[in-house]
Amino acid sequence: MPRSRREKKVPLTQVKKKDSTAKSDLVDRVREAVDSYAAIYALGFQELRSTQLQAIRVEFRDSRLFFGKNKIVQLALGKTSEDEYQDNLRRLSELMSGNIGLLATNRSHQDFVSWFNNFEVEDYAKQGFVPGSDLVLEAGPLPQFPVSMCGVLRKLGLKLQIDVGKLVLLEDAVVCAKGKPLSAEQAKLTVHLGLKLVKFKAQVLAKWQGGSFEEY
């Protein structure tokens, strides 16, 4: 009887070999970027989303972005003065924790910093996001919603009635409260209301160039 593909066993040594190869490849790519580009910047990301990260990749197609696998990036850069790949790369390595990325580029410092200072993208908040202000939806007609949305909005906590073919909110509803994490229902409600509470930013934290390191 033919064996199911689901029953196929992969030797543990094969898995370890693949992991080791991927690790080695990333180390090589990071060090190649150090050798090939004029400067390497450390970037800190706030409210990170994959779509915004992709926007940076598109803008800096002529550069190289490294994000994720911080420990391997640290290995490539070096952690001490004895094992760092080039002088003062250990200083970049010290920053590699959490939502931190490296961007290797040949662009001028002025153009690079100016672009990131102006880069800000608004997006919808997800469950758990902590808003910085109160938002209240006042009682009254809701002309932006068709009657067919009544059931959906009621499930999200709004007290509604249909009056002459229009939705009417019967009492004020707290969309979100300052300092209180959004529930799943609140997050969905902000989307229906078109409220983008999140601002994605990338902060330039430090620069390494030719053995010199500068932190901002």
C-alpha atoms as a printed R data frame, in Angstrom:
    type eleno elety resid chain resno       x      y      z
1   ATOM     1    CA   MET     A     1   0.000  0.000  0.000
2   ATOM     2    CA   PRO     A     2   1.464  3.410 -0.988
3   ATOM     3    CA   ARG     A     3   2.565  5.572  1.902
4   ATOM     4    CA   SER     A     4   0.894  8.947  2.409
5   ATOM     5    CA   ARG     A     5   3.072 12.009  1.851
6   ATOM     6    CA   ARG     A     6   2.027 13.127  5.303
7   ATOM     7    CA   GLU     A     7   3.901 10.174  6.749
8   ATOM     8    CA   LYS     A     8   7.173 11.219  5.165
9   ATOM     9    CA   LYS     A     9   9.856 11.604  7.804
10  ATOM    10    CA   VAL     A    10  12.595 14.195  7.525
11  ATOM    11    CA   PRO     A    11  15.837 13.294  9.307
12  ATOM    12    CA   LEU     A    12  16.662 15.665 12.150
13  ATOM    13    CA   THR     A    13  20.188 16.062 10.789
14  ATOM    14    CA   GLN     A    14  18.736 17.367  7.508
15  ATOM    15    CA   VAL     A    15  16.677 20.004  9.344
16  ATOM    16    CA   LYS     A    16  19.700 21.118 11.349
17  ATOM    17    CA   LYS     A    17  21.768 21.355  8.160
18  ATOM    18    CA   LYS     A    18  19.182 23.613  6.500
19  ATOM    19    CA   ASP     A    19  18.993 25.850  9.589
20  ATOM    20    CA   SER     A    20  22.771 26.090  9.712
21  ATOM    21    CA   THR     A    21  22.967 26.975  6.027
22  ATOM    22    CA   ALA     A    22  20.323 29.712  6.346
23  ATOM    23    CA   LYS     A    23  22.159 31.145  9.354
24  ATOM    24    CA   SER     A    24  25.463 31.154  7.487
25  ATOM    25    CA   ASP     A    25  23.861 32.785  4.433
26  ATOM    26    CA   LEU     A    26  22.452 35.641  6.530
27  ATOM    27    CA   VAL     A    27  25.808 36.229  8.196
28  ATOM    28    CA   ASP     A    28  27.409 36.406  4.761
29  ATOM    29    CA   ARG     A    29  24.763 38.844  3.447
30  ATOM    30    CA   VAL     A    30  25.162 41.183  6.403
31  ATOM    31    CA   ARG     A    31  28.951 41.229  6.080
32  ATOM    32    CA   GLU     A    32  28.716 41.703  2.323
33  ATOM    33    CA   ALA     A    33  26.504 44.752  2.952
34  ATOM    34    CA   VAL     A    34  29.082 46.141  5.392
35  ATOM    35    CA   ASP     A    35  31.742 45.822  2.701
36  ATOM    36    CA   SER     A    36  29.613 47.091 -0.183
37  ATOM    37    CA   TYR     A    37  27.682 50.092  1.145
38  ATOM    38    CA   ALA     A    38  28.904 53.457  2.393
39  ATOM    39    CA   ALA     A    39  26.896 53.469  5.617
40  ATOM    40    CA   ILE     A    40  24.751 51.250  7.826
41  ATOM    41    CA   TYR     A    41  21.901 52.732  9.845
42  ATOM    42    CA   ALA     A    42  20.020 51.246 12.790
43  ATOM    43    CA   LEU     A    43  16.281 51.925 12.587
44  ATOM    44    CA   GLY     A    44  13.672 51.603 15.320
45  ATOM    45    CA   PHE     A    45  10.129 50.815 14.196
46  ATOM    46    CA   GLN     A    46   6.937 51.905 15.985
47  ATOM    47    CA   GLU     A    47   3.652 50.046 15.413
48  ATOM    48    CA   LEU     A    48   5.315 47.846 12.824
49  ATOM    49    CA   ARG     A    49   3.197 46.431  9.982
50  ATOM    50    CA   SER     A    50   4.435 44.353  7.074
51  ATOM    51    CA   THR     A    51   2.866 46.695  4.492
52  ATOM    52    CA   GLN     A    52   4.786 49.693  5.835
53  ATOM    53    CA   LEU     A    53   8.001 47.696  5.996
54  ATOM    54    CA   GLN     A    54   7.470 46.797  2.353
55  ATOM    55    CA   ALA     A    55   7.065 50.498  1.529
56  ATOM    56    CA   ILE     A    56  10.557 51.102  2.926
57  ATOM    57    CA   ARG     A    57  11.950 48.208  0.901
58  ATOM    58    CA   VAL     A    58  10.423 49.660 -2.282
59  ATOM    59    CA   GLU     A    59  11.751 53.169 -1.603
60  ATOM    60    CA   PHE     A    60  15.231 51.821 -0.827
61  ATOM    61    CA   ARG     A    61  15.520 49.312 -3.635
62  ATOM    62    CA   ASP     A    62  19.099 50.476 -4.146
63  ATOM    63    CA   SER     A    63  19.933 49.651 -0.532
64  ATOM    64    CA   ARG     A    64  19.645 46.571  1.680
65  ATOM    65    CA   LEU     A    65  17.324 46.165  4.657
66  ATOM    66    CA   PHE     A    66  17.806 43.557  7.368
67  ATOM    67    CA   PHE     A    67  14.946 42.992  9.787
68  ATOM    68    CA   GLY     A    68  14.437 40.016 12.080
69  ATOM    69    CA   LYS     A    69  16.799 37.316 13.324
70  ATOM    70    CA   ASN     A    70  18.598 39.820 15.529
71  ATOM    71    CA   LYS     A    71  20.860 37.250 17.155
72  ATOM    72    CA   ILE     A    72  22.230 36.139 13.792
73  ATOM    73    CA   VAL     A    73  22.733 39.758 12.728
74  ATOM    74    CA   GLN     A    74  24.640 40.304 15.984
75  ATOM    75    CA   LEU     A    75  26.780 37.295 15.164
76  ATOM    76    CA   ALA     A    76  27.575 38.782 11.763
77  ATOM    77    CA   LEU     A    77  28.492 42.176 13.215
78  ATOM    78    CA   GLY     A    78  30.258 40.885 16.290
79  ATOM    79    CA   LYS     A    79  29.536 41.583 19.943
80  ATOM    80    CA   THR     A    80  32.956 42.528 21.282
81  ATOM    81    CA   SER     A    81  36.015 44.441 20.130
82  ATOM    82    CA   GLU     A    82  37.732 41.086 19.602
83  ATOM    83    CA   ASP     A    83  35.139 39.473 17.322
84  ATOM    84    CA   GLU     A    84  33.508 42.466 15.571
85  ATOM    85    CA   TYR     A    85  33.664 42.236 11.788
86  ATOM    86    CA   GLN     A    86  34.933 45.813 11.477
87  ATOM    87    CA   ASP     A    87  35.759 48.509 14.008
88  ATOM    88    CA   ASN     A    88  32.794 49.648 16.127
89  ATOM    89    CA   LEU     A    89  30.253 47.297 14.544
90  ATOM    90    CA   ARG     A    90  29.747 45.945 18.054
91  ATOM    91    CA   ARG     A    91  28.041 49.268 18.821
92  ATOM    92    CA   LEU     A    92  25.401 48.519 16.170
93  ATOM    93    CA   SER     A    93  25.136 44.986 17.510
94  ATOM    94    CA   GLU     A    94  24.262 46.320 20.959
95  ATOM    95    CA   LEU     A    95  21.143 47.968 19.495
96  ATOM    96    CA   MET     A    96  19.771 44.815 17.870
97  ATOM    97    CA   SER     A    97  16.832 44.015 20.138
98  ATOM    98    CA   GLY     A    98  13.092 44.072 19.466
99  ATOM    99    CA   ASN     A    99  11.797 45.966 16.427
100 ATOM   100    CA   ILE     A   100  15.193 47.148 15.254
101 ATOM   101    CA   GLY     A   101  16.462 46.820 11.694
102 ATOM   102    CA   LEU     A   102  19.593 47.665  9.743
103 ATOM   103    CA   LEU     A   103  19.594 49.540  6.452
104 ATOM   104    CA   ALA     A   104  22.776 49.576  4.396
105 ATOM   105    CA   THR     A   105  22.845 52.377  1.834
106 ATOM   106    CA   ASN     A   106  24.946 54.635 -0.382
107 ATOM   107    CA   ARG     A   107  22.534 57.559 -0.102
108 ATOM   108    CA   SER     A   108  23.678 60.806  1.466
109 ATOM   109    CA   HIS     A   109  23.095 61.223  5.190
110 ATOM   110    CA   GLN     A   110  20.946 64.312  4.642
111 ATOM   111    CA   ASP     A   111  18.626 62.619  2.133
112 ATOM   112    CA   PHE     A   112  18.393 59.472  4.237
113 ATOM   113    CA   VAL     A   113  17.460 61.219  7.489
114 ATOM   114    CA   SER     A   114  15.108 63.643  5.729
115 ATOM   115    CA   TRP     A   115  13.136 60.797  4.149
116 ATOM   116    CA   PHE     A   116  12.625 58.998  7.450
117 ATOM   117    CA   ASN     A   117  11.764 62.201  9.304
118 ATOM   118    CA   ASN     A   118   8.878 62.665  6.871
119 ATOM   119    CA   PHE     A   119   7.837 59.031  6.711
120 ATOM   120    CA   GLU     A   120   4.620 58.464  8.652
121 ATOM   121    CA   VAL     A   121   1.765 56.162  7.688
122 ATOM   122    CA   GLU     A   122  -1.611 55.943  9.401
123 ATOM   123    CA   ASP     A   123  -3.273 52.557  9.787
124 ATOM   124    CA   TYR     A   124  -6.121 50.848 11.606
125 ATOM   125    CA   ALA     A   125  -5.501 49.704 15.165
126 ATOM   126    CA   LYS     A   126  -5.663 46.063 16.185
127 ATOM   127    CA   GLN     A   127  -6.940 44.460 19.345
128 ATOM   128    CA   GLY     A   128  -4.733 45.422 22.295
129 ATOM   129    CA   PHE     A   129  -3.689 48.804 20.930
130 ATOM   130    CA   VAL     A   130  -3.673 51.483 23.644
131 ATOM   131    CA   PRO     A   131  -5.195 54.756 22.356
132 ATOM   132    CA   GLY     A   132  -3.918 58.121 23.497
133 ATOM   133    CA   SER     A   133  -7.317 59.796 23.659
134 ATOM   134    CA   ASP     A   134 -11.030 59.153 24.176
135 ATOM   135    CA   LEU     A   135 -13.290 58.764 21.150
136 ATOM   136    CA   VAL     A   136 -17.047 58.880 21.533
137 ATOM   137    CA   LEU     A   137 -19.669 58.308 18.847
138 ATOM   138    CA   GLU     A   138 -22.558 60.665 19.653
139 ATOM   139    CA   ALA     A   139 -26.157 59.551 19.592
140 ATOM   140    CA   GLY     A   140 -28.109 60.397 16.470
141 ATOM   141    CA   PRO     A   141 -28.427 59.411 12.797
142 ATOM   142    CA   LEU     A   142 -25.626 57.411 11.197
143 ATOM   143    CA   PRO     A   143 -26.011 58.311  7.518
144 ATOM   144    CA   GLN     A   144 -22.666 56.755  6.628
145 ATOM   145    CA   PHE     A   145 -24.057 53.257  7.240
146 ATOM   146    CA   PRO     A   146 -26.740 51.442  5.225
147 ATOM   147    CA   VAL     A   147 -29.571 49.737  7.092
148 ATOM   148    CA   SER     A   148 -28.054 46.390  6.138
149 ATOM   149    CA   MET     A   149 -25.186 47.115  8.579
150 ATOM   150    CA   CYS     A   150 -27.527 47.199 11.566
151 ATOM   151    CA   GLY     A   151 -26.858 43.624 12.699
152 ATOM   152    CA   VAL     A   152 -23.102 43.952 12.306
153 ATOM   153    CA   LEU     A   153 -22.913 47.186 14.292
154 ATOM   154    CA   ARG     A   154 -25.165 45.857 17.043
155 ATOM   155    CA   LYS     A   155 -22.783 42.943 17.539
156 ATOM   156    CA   LEU     A   156 -20.013 45.510 18.035
157 ATOM   157    CA   GLY     A   157 -21.921 47.097 20.926
158 ATOM   158    CA   LEU     A   158 -23.917 49.911 19.306
159 ATOM   159    CA   LYS     A   159 -27.519 50.383 20.377
160 ATOM   160    CA   LEU     A   160 -29.419 51.106 17.181
161 ATOM   161    CA   GLN     A   161 -32.847 51.437 15.728
162 ATOM   162    CA   ILE     A   162 -34.083 51.885 12.195
163 ATOM   163    CA   ASP     A   163 -36.055 55.068 11.631
164 ATOM   164    CA   VAL     A   164 -37.535 55.903  8.223
165 ATOM   165    CA   GLY     A   165 -34.986 53.703  6.465
166 ATOM   166    CA   LYS     A   166 -32.005 55.107  8.353
167 ATOM   167    CA   LEU     A   167 -29.839 53.870 11.214
168 ATOM   168    CA   VAL     A   168 -30.038 55.886 14.425
169 ATOM   169    CA   LEU     A   169 -27.687 55.513 17.392
170 ATOM   170    CA   LEU     A   170 -29.815 55.621 20.553
171 ATOM   171    CA   GLU     A   171 -27.093 56.647 22.992
172 ATOM   172    CA   ASP     A   172 -23.477 57.810 22.978
173 ATOM   173    CA   ALA     A   173 -21.019 54.960 22.420
174 ATOM   174    CA   VAL     A   174 -17.417 54.901 23.618
175 ATOM   175    CA   VAL     A   175 -15.356 53.837 20.621
176 ATOM   176    CA   CYS     A   176 -12.166 53.809 22.686
177 ATOM   177    CA   ALA     A   177 -10.906 55.136 26.026
178 ATOM   178    CA   LYS     A   178  -7.533 56.751 26.648
179 ATOM   179    CA   GLY     A   179  -5.044 54.284 28.117
180 ATOM   180    CA   LYS     A   180  -7.365 51.273 27.813
181 ATOM   181    CA   PRO     A   181  -6.471 48.524 25.312
182 ATOM   182    CA   LEU     A   182  -8.906 48.053 22.452
183 ATOM   183    CA   SER     A   183 -11.142 45.009 22.505
184 ATOM   184    CA   ALA     A   184 -11.658 42.987 19.340
185 ATOM   185    CA   GLU     A   185 -15.069 44.626 18.895
186 ATOM   186    CA   GLN     A   186 -13.673 48.145 19.316
187 ATOM   187    CA   ALA     A   187 -10.912 47.467 16.809
188 ATOM   188    CA   LYS     A   188 -13.487 46.306 14.235
189 ATOM   189    CA   LEU     A   189 -15.656 49.331 14.973
190 ATOM   190    CA   THR     A   190 -12.805 51.760 14.281
191 ATOM   191    CA   VAL     A   191 -12.391 50.126 10.870
192 ATOM   192    CA   HIS     A   192 -16.090 50.560 10.041
193 ATOM   193    CA   LEU     A   193 -15.864 54.194 11.178
194 ATOM   194    CA   GLY     A   194 -12.734 54.790  9.102
195 ATOM   195    CA   LEU     A   195 -10.686 55.789 12.156
196 ATOM   196    CA   LYS     A   196  -6.974 55.138 11.716
197 ATOM   197    CA   LEU     A   197  -5.514 55.388 15.204
198 ATOM   198    CA   VAL     A   198  -2.059 53.956 14.531
199 ATOM   199    CA   LYS     A   199   0.861 55.946 13.173
200 ATOM   200    CA   PHE     A   200   3.720 53.909 11.774
201 ATOM   201    CA   LYS     A   201   7.118 55.578 12.082
202 ATOM   202    CA   ALA     A   202  10.739 54.590 11.701
203 ATOM   203    CA   GLN     A   203  13.331 56.349 13.835
204 ATOM   204    CA   VAL     A   204  16.980 56.663 12.815
205 ATOM   205    CA   LEU     A   205  18.841 55.482 15.917
206 ATOM   206    CA   ALA     A   206  22.459 55.280 14.850
207 ATOM   207    CA   LYS     A   207  24.884 55.297 11.941
208 ATOM   208    CA   TRP     A   208  28.027 53.288 11.237
209 ATOM   209    CA   GLN     A   209  30.379 54.413  8.478
210 ATOM   210    CA   GLY     A   210  33.943 53.364  7.789
211 ATOM   211    CA   GLY     A   211  34.635 52.287 11.346
212 ATOM   212    CA   SER     A   212  33.044 55.292 13.043
213 ATOM   213    CA   PHE     A   213  29.803 55.064 15.014
214 ATOM   214    CA   GLU     A   214  27.319 57.802 15.863
215 ATOM   215    CA   GLU     A   215  24.169 57.394 17.942
216 ATOM   216    CA   TYR     A   216  21.269 59.862 17.679
